Amino acid sequence: MKKKQTKGELHNLLVFLKRQRRLANIDRCNQSAKIKFYSVAEHCYFSILFGMVLCDVINRQSHPKDRLNVEEVLRRLIIHDAEEAITGDILYTLHNEHPEFKSGWQTKLLRELGLEE
């Protein structure tokens, strides 16, 4: 088993993640008018990035039989808000008060993608 990460190494990973988060605020040079907003796609990208880094941290410190399946984690993160391409952004309170709403859309999309569980 590999050595556990030190506090300094974990701190450096957090600094890295915070810095990557700033990418959403960097203007790209293009010919179109610039409108600032935070998209669902940006949210998904950062969820995937955080998931990948956190899986690596956890798996480095885990016994081989206890390691996370990184591919499964990343696949779930990639599609975790996919239904919002159809429904628009779903408020946090809506999926907490009515979890069947979000799960219904996710089931439909998984079926369409051939990824039903």
N, CA, C and O of each residue as an XYZ file, in Angstrom:
468
protein
N       0.856     -1.180      0.000
C       0.000      0.000      0.000
C       0.896      1.235      0.000
O       1.906      1.277      0.703
N       0.527      2.227     -0.780
C       1.304      3.460     -0.839
C       1.145      4.246      0.448
O       0.190      4.066      1.203
N       2.118      5.130      0.675
C       2.064      5.938      1.897
C       0.888      6.907      1.848
O       0.464      7.342      0.778
N       0.378      7.229      3.014
C      -0.711      8.203      3.113
C      -0.164      9.581      2.780
O       1.015      9.871      2.988
N      -1.038     10.416      2.262
C      -0.616     11.766      1.923
C      -0.493     12.604      3.180
O      -1.265     12.464      4.128
N       0.504     13.482      3.159
C       0.717     14.368      4.297
C      -0.284     15.510      4.243
O      -0.960     15.725      3.237
N      -0.363     16.237      5.356
C      -1.243     17.416      5.387
C      -0.850     18.402      4.296
O      -1.710     18.998      3.647
N       0.463     18.570      4.097
C       0.940     19.495      3.068
C       0.504     19.080      1.674
O       0.114     19.921      0.864
N       0.569     17.776      1.393
C       0.135     17.281      0.086
C      -1.363     17.472     -0.103
O      -1.811     17.863     -1.181
N      -2.135     17.198      0.940
C      -3.585     17.411      0.858
C      -3.901     18.888      0.688
O      -4.800     19.254     -0.069
N      -3.160     19.738      1.393
C      -3.344     21.186      1.249
C      -3.075     21.600     -0.201
O      -3.823     22.387     -0.781
N      -1.993     21.056     -0.780
C      -1.668     21.390     -2.166
C      -2.769     20.950     -3.121
O      -3.058     21.646     -4.094
N      -3.389     19.795     -2.852
C      -4.504     19.356     -3.685
C      -5.690     20.309     -3.572
O      -6.333     20.628     -4.572
N      -5.976     20.760     -2.358
C      -7.082     21.716     -2.177
C      -6.786     23.034     -2.876
O      -7.674     23.635     -3.480
N      -5.534     23.485     -2.793
C      -5.141     24.715     -3.494
C      -5.343     24.521     -4.997
O      -5.866     25.403     -5.678
N      -4.925     23.360     -5.508
C      -5.112     23.047     -6.924
C      -6.590     23.109     -7.301
O      -6.945     23.737     -8.298
N      -7.453     22.466     -6.517
C      -8.883     22.449     -6.827
C      -9.484     23.847     -6.786
O     -10.297     24.200     -7.640
N      -9.090     24.641     -5.801
C      -9.599     26.018     -5.722
C      -9.146     26.826     -6.933
O      -9.914     27.613     -7.486
N      -7.890     26.628     -7.342
C      -7.365     27.369     -8.491
C      -8.109     26.947     -9.759
O      -8.453     27.796    -10.582
N      -8.361     25.648     -9.925
C      -9.078     25.171    -11.099
C     -10.483     25.759    -11.153
O     -11.021     26.008    -12.232
N     -11.065     25.975     -9.994
C     -12.406     26.544     -9.891
C     -12.472     27.934    -10.513
O     -13.519     28.364    -10.997
N     -11.325     28.634    -10.492
C     -11.277     29.988    -11.053
C     -11.457     30.007    -12.565
O     -11.769     31.053    -13.136
N     -11.265     28.862    -13.221
C     -11.417     28.819    -14.674
C     -12.784     29.327    -15.121
O     -12.921     29.877    -16.214
N     -13.778     29.144    -14.286
C     -15.126     29.605    -14.630
C     -15.207     31.126    -14.712
O     -16.146     31.669    -15.295
N     -14.224     31.815    -14.130
C     -14.260     33.278    -14.104
C     -13.295     33.928    -15.087
O     -13.172     35.153    -15.124
N     -12.613     33.115    -15.879
C     -11.670     33.669    -16.852
C     -12.403     33.869    -18.169
O     -12.967     32.928    -18.727
N     -12.388     35.113    -18.662
C     -13.049     35.413    -19.929
C     -12.259     34.808    -21.078
O     -11.032     34.906    -21.122
N     -12.967     34.185    -22.001
C     -12.327     33.678    -23.208
C     -12.388     34.760    -24.261
O     -13.347     35.530    -24.315
N     -11.387     34.822    -25.084
C     -11.371     35.802    -26.179
C     -12.177     35.244    -27.343
O     -11.844     34.198    -27.900
N     -13.235     35.950    -27.700
C     -14.020     35.556    -28.867
C     -14.755     36.775    -29.392
O     -14.671     37.858    -28.813
N     -15.464     36.597    -30.474
C     -16.119     37.717    -31.148
C     -17.524     38.007    -30.633
O     -18.106     39.033    -30.987
N     -18.079     37.128    -29.806
C     -19.458     37.325    -29.360
C     -19.519     38.177    -28.098
O     -18.527     38.353    -27.391
N     -20.713     38.699    -27.841
C     -20.913     39.478    -26.614
C     -20.699     38.568    -25.412
O     -21.011     37.378    -25.461
N     -20.176     39.124    -24.354
C     -19.884     38.323    -23.164
C     -20.992     38.482    -22.136
O     -21.338     39.595    -21.740
N     -21.539     37.358    -21.716
C     -22.547     37.330    -20.669
C     -22.015     36.410    -19.595
O     -21.660     35.263    -19.868
N     -21.960     36.909    -18.379
C     -21.429     36.103    -17.277
C     -22.541     35.257    -16.679
O     -23.589     35.778    -16.297
N     -22.317     33.979    -16.600
C     -23.213     33.091    -15.878
C     -22.446     31.823    -15.543
O     -21.398     31.557    -16.130
N     -22.944     31.067    -14.636
C     -22.350     29.787    -14.253
C     -23.262     28.699    -14.787
O     -24.400     28.564    -14.337
N     -22.786     27.947    -15.714
C     -23.649     26.968    -16.374
C     -23.652     25.622    -15.661
O     -22.782     25.331    -14.841
N     -24.635     24.823    -15.987
C     -24.692     23.454    -15.480
C     -23.469     22.688    -15.978
O     -22.924     21.856    -15.253
N     -23.037     22.960    -17.200
C     -21.846     22.291    -17.741
C     -20.608     22.602    -16.902
O     -19.806     21.710    -16.624
N     -20.452     23.854    -16.501
C     -19.320     24.206    -15.629
C     -19.424     23.464    -14.302
O     -18.430     22.942    -13.796
N     -20.615     23.421    -13.749
C     -20.833     22.704    -12.492
C     -20.446     21.232    -12.650
O     -19.776     20.666    -11.787
N     -20.870     20.621    -13.750
C     -20.551     19.211    -13.984
C     -19.053     19.005    -14.143
O     -18.498     18.049    -13.602
N     -18.396     19.889    -14.878
C     -16.944     19.772    -15.056
C     -16.233     19.765    -13.707
O     -15.393     18.905    -13.445
N     -16.571     20.717    -12.863
C     -15.885     20.798    -11.573
C     -16.256     19.631    -10.661
O     -15.430     19.187     -9.864
N     -17.477     19.133    -10.767
C     -17.850     17.937    -10.001
C     -16.984     16.753    -10.418
O     -16.512     15.994     -9.571
N     -16.777     16.599    -11.720
C     -15.957     15.505    -12.245
C     -14.506     15.665    -11.806
O     -13.873     14.699    -11.381
N     -13.981     16.878    -11.909
C     -12.596     17.134    -11.491
C     -12.406     16.808    -10.014
O     -11.454     16.120     -9.646
N     -13.301     17.294     -9.174
C     -13.209     17.026     -7.735
C     -13.329     15.526     -7.477
O     -12.580     14.976     -6.669
N     -14.263     14.860     -8.156
C     -14.441     13.424     -7.976
C     -13.191     12.641     -8.331
O     -12.808     11.716     -7.614
N     -12.550     13.008     -9.439
C     -11.333     12.318     -9.856
C     -10.218     12.484     -8.824
O      -9.569     11.511     -8.438
N     -10.003     13.719     -8.382
C      -8.941     13.990     -7.406
C      -9.241     13.291     -6.084
O      -8.353     12.676     -5.493
N     -10.481     13.381     -5.616
C     -10.828     12.750     -4.339
C     -10.735     11.224     -4.414
O     -10.310     10.587     -3.450
N     -11.125     10.633     -5.541
C     -10.958      9.178     -5.705
C      -9.482      8.801     -5.618
O      -9.128      7.813     -4.976
N      -8.624      9.587     -6.264
C      -7.185      9.307     -6.205
C      -6.669      9.372     -4.780
O      -5.902      8.507     -4.356
N      -7.084     10.392     -4.034
C      -6.644     10.540     -2.638
C      -7.115      9.341     -1.814
O      -6.330      8.732     -1.088
N      -8.390      9.013     -1.932
C      -8.956      7.901     -1.154
C      -8.302      6.576     -1.546
O      -7.958      5.771     -0.680
N      -8.132      6.350     -2.849
C      -7.574      5.075     -3.303
C      -6.111      4.906     -2.925
O      -5.663      3.780     -2.707
N      -5.360      5.988     -2.842
C      -3.965      5.894     -2.404
C      -3.866      5.455     -0.950
O      -2.871      4.857     -0.539
N      -4.892      5.752     -0.182
C      -4.860      5.462      1.250
C      -5.654      4.206      1.608
O      -5.765      3.861      2.785
N      -6.200      3.526      0.615
C      -7.086      2.388      0.881
C      -6.427      1.067      0.517
O      -5.548      1.004     -0.342
N      -6.866      0.033      1.181
C      -6.476     -1.334      0.825
C      -7.074     -1.621     -0.554
O      -8.178     -1.159     -0.843
N      -6.372     -2.375     -1.416
C      -6.893     -2.622     -2.772
C      -8.352     -3.083     -2.830
O      -9.079     -2.679     -3.737
N      -8.795     -3.914     -1.888
C     -10.190     -4.394     -1.945
C     -11.196     -3.307     -1.569
O     -12.388     -3.452     -1.841
N     -10.734     -2.223     -0.950
C     -11.633     -1.149     -0.514
C     -11.600      0.063     -1.435
O     -12.251      1.068     -1.151
N     -10.860     -0.013     -2.523
C     -10.713      1.152     -3.401
C     -11.999      1.436     -4.166
O     -12.774      0.538     -4.497
N     -12.188      2.718     -4.431
C     -13.354      3.152     -5.206
C     -13.171      2.782     -6.670
O     -12.048      2.731     -7.172
N     -14.269      2.528     -7.343
C     -14.251      2.298     -8.781
C     -14.320      3.679     -9.436
O     -15.395      4.266     -9.555
N     -13.160      4.188     -9.858
C     -13.068      5.557    -10.375
C     -13.946      5.730    -11.606
O     -14.619      6.751    -11.748
N     -13.946      4.764    -12.479
C     -14.766      4.878    -13.686
C     -16.242      5.047    -13.331
O     -16.928      5.888    -13.912
N     -16.727      4.260    -12.391
C     -18.135      4.365    -11.994
C     -18.432      5.731    -11.378
O     -19.454      6.344    -11.686
N     -17.542      6.205    -10.512
C     -17.733      7.519     -9.887
C     -17.795      8.601    -10.959
O     -18.693      9.442    -10.939
N     -16.841      8.584    -11.900
C     -16.804      9.622    -12.936
C     -18.014      9.539    -13.861
O     -18.566     10.567    -14.253
N     -18.427      8.337    -14.207
C     -19.616      8.194    -15.062
C     -20.861      8.759    -14.368
O     -21.676      9.437    -14.995
N     -20.994      8.478    -13.092
C     -22.156      9.003    -12.355
C     -22.108     10.532    -12.284
O     -23.136     11.199    -12.402
N     -20.906     11.075    -12.090
C     -20.779     12.530    -12.033
C     -21.071     13.173    -13.387
O     -21.680     14.241    -13.459
N     -20.636     12.523    -14.443
C     -20.866     13.079    -15.778
C     -22.356     13.229    -16.053
O     -22.783     14.220    -16.646
N     -23.146     12.254    -15.626
C     -24.582     12.304    -15.949
C     -25.447     12.807    -14.800
O     -26.672     12.828    -14.922
N     -24.836     13.215    -13.681
C     -25.659     13.507    -12.499
C     -26.646     14.650    -12.702
O     -27.650     14.707    -11.992
N     -26.408     15.547    -13.624
C     -27.365     16.616    -13.914
C     -27.772     16.618    -15.386
O     -28.236     17.635    -15.900
N     -27.601     15.491    -16.059
C     -27.885     15.425    -17.496
C     -29.325     15.801    -17.822
O     -29.595     16.392    -18.867
N     -30.238     15.461    -16.936
C     -31.654     15.774    -17.213
C     -31.908     17.269    -17.286
O     -32.918     17.699    -17.842
N     -31.008     18.062    -16.733
C     -31.215     19.506    -16.746
C     -31.061     20.100    -18.145
O     -31.428     21.253    -18.369
N     -30.523     19.324    -19.088
C     -30.520     19.765    -20.482
C     -31.950     19.799    -21.017
O     -32.248     20.517    -21.971
N     -32.816     19.028    -20.401
C     -34.226     18.973    -20.801
C     -35.074     19.877    -19.908
O     -35.915     20.634    -20.394
N     -34.846     19.789    -18.607
C     -35.718     20.472    -17.646
C     -35.257     21.875    -17.282
O     -36.026     22.648    -16.712
N     -34.016     22.212    -17.604
C     -33.418     23.425    -17.063
C     -32.898     23.105    -15.670
O     -33.072     21.989    -15.181
N     -32.273     24.061    -15.041
C     -31.689     23.835    -13.723
C     -32.786     23.479    -12.724
O     -33.791     24.179    -12.609
N     -32.576     22.394    -12.016
C     -33.557     21.956    -11.012
C     -33.096     22.464     -9.656
O     -31.984     22.166     -9.219
N     -33.939     23.221     -9.001
C     -33.579     23.778     -7.698
C     -33.267     22.684     -6.694
O     -33.923     21.643     -6.668
N     -32.268     22.927     -5.874
C     -31.848     21.982     -4.838
C     -33.038     21.583     -3.961
O     -33.212     20.410     -3.630
N     -33.852     22.571     -3.593
C     -34.996     22.276     -2.721
C     -36.001     21.358     -3.414
O     -36.638     20.533     -2.759
N     -36.148     21.495     -4.734
C     -37.095     20.643     -5.462
C     -36.644     19.196     -5.422
O     -37.450     18.310     -5.138
N     -35.335     18.927     -5.707
C     -35.001     17.520     -5.643
C     -34.868     16.988     -4.244
O     -34.863     15.769     -4.069
N     -34.762     17.819     -3.245
C     -34.770     17.308     -1.867
C     -36.187     17.023     -1.382
O     -36.418     16.038     -0.682
N     -37.130     17.875     -1.748
C     -38.511     17.681     -1.306
C     -39.251     16.649     -2.160
O     -40.198     16.018     -1.690
N     -38.819     16.475     -3.418
C     -39.467     15.546     -4.353
C     -38.398     14.750     -5.104
O     -38.215     14.950     -6.305
N     -37.688     13.847     -4.412
C     -36.599     13.115     -5.066
C     -37.055     12.289     -6.267
O     -36.257     11.999     -7.158
N     -38.329     11.912     -6.295
C     -38.834     11.135     -7.422
C     -38.803     11.936     -8.723
O     -38.720     11.356     -9.806
N     -38.870     13.282     -8.622
C     -38.822     14.133     -9.808
C     -37.495     13.950    -10.531
O     -37.467     13.648    -11.724
N     -36.400     14.131     -9.808
C     -35.076     14.005    -10.413
C     -34.791     12.555    -10.790
O     -34.268     12.293    -11.873
N     -35.127     11.612     -9.915
C     -34.816     10.210    -10.206
C     -35.595      9.715    -11.424
O     -35.099      8.874    -12.173
N     -36.796     10.224    -11.624
C     -37.576      9.845    -12.804
C     -36.896     10.269    -14.094
O     -36.822      9.492    -15.046
N     -36.399     11.494    -14.128
C     -35.680     11.976    -15.306
C     -34.383     11.207    -15.503
O     -34.035     10.859    -16.631
N     -33.661     10.937    -14.412
C     -32.402     10.196    -14.530
C     -32.648      8.791    -15.066
O     -31.895      8.316    -15.916
N     -33.684      8.124    -14.585
C     -34.016      6.780    -15.063
C     -34.312      6.812    -16.559
O     -33.854      5.950    -17.309
N     -35.084      7.816    -16.989
C     -35.421      7.958    -18.411
C     -34.156      8.150    -19.240
O     -34.003      7.516    -20.284
N     -33.251      9.015    -18.793
C     -32.021      9.258    -19.548
C     -31.110      8.038    -19.561
O     -30.520      7.718    -20.593
N     -30.989      7.357    -18.432
C     -30.163      6.143    -18.383
C     -30.704      5.092    -19.351
O     -29.940      4.402    -20.026
N     -32.031      4.981    -19.410
C     -32.658      4.030    -20.327
C     -32.335      4.416    -21.773
O     -31.989      3.558    -22.584
N     -32.449      5.712    -22.094
C     -32.154      6.177    -23.449
C     -30.695      5.921    -23.826
O     -30.390      5.642    -24.986
N     -29.800      6.016    -22.851
C     -28.373      5.798    -23.098
C     -27.988      4.321    -23.030
O     -26.841      3.964    -23.299
N     -28.938      3.470    -22.673
C     -28.647      2.051    -22.524
C     -27.831      1.742    -21.285
O     -27.088      0.761    -21.254
N     -27.965      2.576    -20.261
C     -27.179      2.427    -19.035
C     -28.042      2.106    -17.831
O     -27.633      2.335    -16.693
N     -29.234      1.579    -18.070
C     -30.125      1.263    -16.946
C     -29.432      0.383    -15.933
O     -28.667     -0.516    -16.283
N     -29.711      0.658    -14.662
C     -29.115     -0.153    -13.594
C     -29.967     -1.361    -13.318
O     -29.632     -2.167    -12.450
